[in-house]
Amino acid sequence: MPAVHACPQISPQAAQAPGVDAGDKVAEYRDRLHAGGVEMLYQPIVDLRSTVAVKVEALARLRLRDGRLVGPAEFLPAFGAAELGVLFDEGLRLSLGSLRAWSAMGVELGVCVNLPPVVLSDSRCVERVADALREHGVAPDRLELELLEHAFEQPAAQQAMLERLRRLGVALAMDDFGSGHSDMPRLRAVCFDTLKVDRDLTHSVARGGSSGLTLLIRRLGHDVVAEGVEDLGSLRAARSMGARFAQGYAIARPMRADAVAGWVEAFDAAYHGRVARSTGAA
């Protein structure tokens, strides 16, 4: 999740229409947040060993009054701590509701949801997550909470909260790993289940670079998700760095909740069809 400015600064693209005031856009973004304007898109994450979609990353969007759907680069600078808390709760609610709906269609997936530092610092963080899981009847091990690497400062309270979340049964992921803040003490302070490799690192490996960080990833032994897999070169890079999972446009673009089950079924059928043809079973 991008950094939040102390003073809201709306990008020129957000206020490019004649007569649109930046203050009006801030007000609209905050109004839509509280008025049911949050929507989630989901990007599949595939296991490179089995070539099966195992989970999705939930990506927040905001539906404006004119019908446009805008991304976090537009609306997050308008949000303070309170709004980020609302966004997390609403995004978690929508994501767990989607899991339940997919399960009813016979599609079992996990979901990754971004955990803002402001929510992690809330004394009720674990209770908020537990309440949402209980409300939607979702097992904790189907939820993974992602924390941006540069946002993890390791104060004692923050680390203790992450440990409580692990005891609840949810998985923890460090997002944007390799973006320039990595160090061994940071990784050892909390037992992350997953490292999500920054897309720039994936592309660097595809160009033949970042061998040292690749060796570090392998030595750590975490499950690794290679982000930004957009072509065959970056897919090969994901495999060479030892990533177990891959995510990116080469696999699927973010999609609406009602498209996920159909995509998974079509993806699985295409994969198994290729296996059958390659073995002469078809």
N, C-alpha and C positions, 0 to 999 in steps of 0.2 A: 504494500500500500504506500503510495507516494507520501512524502513528508507534508505536514499541515503547516501552513504559514500562520504566524501569530495574527497578522492582519489579512483578511480575505483579499486575494488578488486573482481576479477572474482573467483568464487568457483573452487575447484579442479575438480569437475565433468565437468565444462564447458571447461576446458583445458586439459582433460585427454588424448586426442588423441596424439600420438607421433608427435612431431614437432609443436604443437599448442602453440603459445605464447599468454599470457594473453592480451598483447597490441593488438594483432591481433583480439582477440575476442571482445575487446572493440570497435575496429574500425568496425568490422562486425555488431555488434549489432546496433551501431549508423547509419551505412549505411542502414541496413534493415529497421530501423525506418523511414527513409526518402525515401525509395524506394518501399513503398507499402507492407512492410513485416508485418504490424500489422494485426492481426486477433482477433476477439472477439468470445469467447465461452459464452454460456448463461446457468445459472443454475436457474431452476424454483423455485418460492417461492409460497407456497400454503397457502390459508386461512384455518385455522383449523376448523372454524365454518361451512363453506360451502363445504370444501374439493375441492375447485376450485383453479386452478392456476391463480393468479392475476397479477403477475409480474415476471421478471427475473433479476438476477444480471449479469451485463456484466463483463467479466473477460478477461483481455488483455493477448494475447500471441504474440510471434514473430516467424515468419517463416524464417528460415535461408536458406542460398544458397543451402545447401545439402538436403533441404526438411524437416529437423527436426523442430518440433514446441516446443519452449521452454517457460517456465513460468517466471513470474516476479522475482522469487528468483534468476534466472540466469542473466537476462538482466538489472534489475533496478539499481544494483550497478554501472553499466557503464554509467548511465544517470545523467546529471546535470540538472539545472533548465530549460534550454532551451529545452532539450530533453523531460523532463516531461511535459512541455507545449504542445509540438507536440503530445506526446502520448495521452494526454487528448483530444485535438481537434480531433485527428483521431479516438479515441475510441468513442467519442460522436457522430461523424459523422456516423460511422458504426452502432452504436446502434440505432440511430434514423432512419437510413435507413432500418434497420431490422424491427423496429416497423411498418413502413409504408408498408413494404412487407407483414408482418403478417396480418395487417388490410385488405389488398387487398384479403387475403384468408379467411377473416371472423373471425380472431383470434385477439381479442383486449386485449392487455397486457400493463403494465407499465414496465419501465426499470430503474434499479439502476446503476448509474455510479459513480466510485470513483472520488472525487474532491481533487487533491493534494493541500497542503497548498500553494505551489508556484503559482498555478493558482488563488487560493482564494485571494492572495496578489496582483494580477495584477489589475490595475485600470480598465481594460477592461473586467474583468471576466464576469460581467452580460451581456455585449454586445456580448461577444463570445458565451455564452449560448443562448441568444435571437436570434442571427443570425442563429445558427445551427437549432433551433426549427423552425424558419421561413423558412429556406431553405428546410426543409423536410416536412413542413406542419403538424407538430406534436404539439398537444396542450400541454402547459406547465405542466398541472397536470398529464401527463403521464410520466414525468421525475422525478426521485428522485436522488439527489446528496448526496453521502456518504462522511463523513469526519471521519477519524480515531480518536478515542477518545484521544489518546496521542498526536495527532498533533494539537488539538484545544487548543491554548494558550490564547484565549480571548482578544488579543489586540483590542483597539477600532476600528481600521480600518477593522480588520478581522470580528468582530462582525457586523459592519455596512454593510459589503459586504454580509454577510449571510442574513441580514434583507432585503437587496435589492433583493436578489435571491428569498426570500419568496414572496415579493411583485410582482415579475415577475410571480409567480404562480407555481413554481417548489416546490417539497417537499424536506425536509432536513432530513437526517438520521445520527445519531451518530453510527459509526461502532465499533465493538469490545468492546461494553459496558461491564463493569465488568472485564476488563483486568488489573485493579489495579490503575486507575487514576480517578475513579468516585468521584464526590462530588456534593452536591446540588447546590452551586453557579455556577458551570460549566454547570449544566443542566438548570438552570434558566436563564442564561445569554442569551441564544438563544432558541427560542421555536422550538425544534426539533419535527418533526412529528412522527419519528420512532426511536426506540432504537433497534439496532441489537446486541443481546446478544452474547458475546464471546463464542466460541465453548467449551472452557475449563469450563466455568460456566455452560453451558448446561449439560456437562458430570458430573460436580460436583453435580448438582441438581439430576441427575439420580442416583448418588450414595448416596443420602440422605443428602448432604451438602448444604452450601450457603443459608440457610433459611433467614438470615438477608437481603441479597441482593435481594432475591425473594420478600420479603415484601416491600422493597424500590421500586422495579419495579412496583408492584401493586399500591403503593401509588402515584407514579408519573402519572399514567393514560395515558402514551403514548401507541401507537400501538407498539407491541414488536415482533421482528422476532427472533426466536431461531435458531442460526446457529449451524452447526455440528450435525444435526439430522441424525444419521447413523444407528439407530436400534430402535426397539420398546421401549426400555428403555428410550432412549433420547427423543423419541416422546412423551412418557408419561410425561417426565420431562418438556417438552415444555408446555404441557397443565397445569401441576401443578403450574408452575411459572406464569401462566396467559398470556402466549404468544398467540397472535392472529394468527401469521404466523410462518411457519417452512420452513427451507431450509437445505438440506443435502442429502447424498447419499441414505438414506432410501426413499427419494422421487425421486430424479433424480440426475445424475451426470451432470457436465457441458457438453453442446452439441453445435454443430455448428448451425448457424442461420437457415439453411435449414432443420434442424430436429425438430425445436421447434413447428411449427404448428401441425405436425403429432403427436408429443408427447402429446400436449395439448388435441387434439381430442381423442386420445386413452385413456388418463388419465380420461377425463370427461366421456367417454363412459363406462369405467370400473367402475367408481364410481356410476354412475346412474344405471348401471346394478346390482350392489350389493344392492342398495336401492330398486330397483324393486323386486329383489328376496327376500329380507328381508320382504317386505310388501305383497308378494304374487301377485304383479301386473304382474310379468313376467310368 
